[in-house]
Amino acid sequence: MAVPKKKSSRSRRNMRRYSAAYKLDPISESTCEFTHTPVRSHTVSIKAIKNGLFEAKKKTSKSASAQA
């Protein structure tokens, strides 16, 4: 197990934590295909689901597709 030779100061510790958080990419936003409202990418707006504009794809079981 790695053990530091000297104690890291609060300032150095916080600088390391701060810089790591800002290396991440910001959350990208796109528009919903159905309602044209801004949403996070790869999601559908709640309005589209409530209004029946979007239907989720139903998963098929592997055993059912193997029998057919």
N, C-alpha and C positions, 0 to 999 in steps of 0.2 A: 504494500500500500504506500502511495506517495505521501510524504510528510514534508511540509514547508520548513526551510531552514530558519526563516525569520517570520515574525508575525506581520501580516498585511494590515496596513492602516485602514481605517474606515473609508478614507477618501479613495484609496486605490481599489478597495473592494467595490465601492459604489460606482466608480468609473467603469470597472469591468462589467458590472451588471447593467449599467445604463447603455453602454455601447453594444452589448449583446442584444438588447431589446430593439435597438434601432437598425440592426442589420437585417431584420425580417422585412419582407415585402409588405407594403400596405395592402389592406383588403380591397380588392377590385370590385367595382359595382358595374352591373349591366342593367338592361331593362327587361322586364317581363314580356314575353312574346304576346301574351294575351291581353294584358291591361296596360302595357307600356308605362309601368311605374318602375322606379329604381329599386332593384333588389340585389342581393349578393349573387355572385356568379354561381351557376349550377343549381339554382333554386327557382321556384315559382312563387308568385305572390299569393298571399292568403285570399285576396279578393277573387282570383281566378279559380281557386279550389271551391270557395263558397258559392260562386255563381255557376258552377258546373262547366266552366270553360276548359278545365284541365282534368283528365282522368289518368290516374296512375296505371302503369302497365302491370298486369297481373302476372305473377311468377308461375311458371309451370313446373311441376315436380319432375325430376329426372326419371323416376320409375314409370310415370304416365307416358312420357315421350318415348321411352324405350319399348313399351308395349305396342304402341301404334304403328 
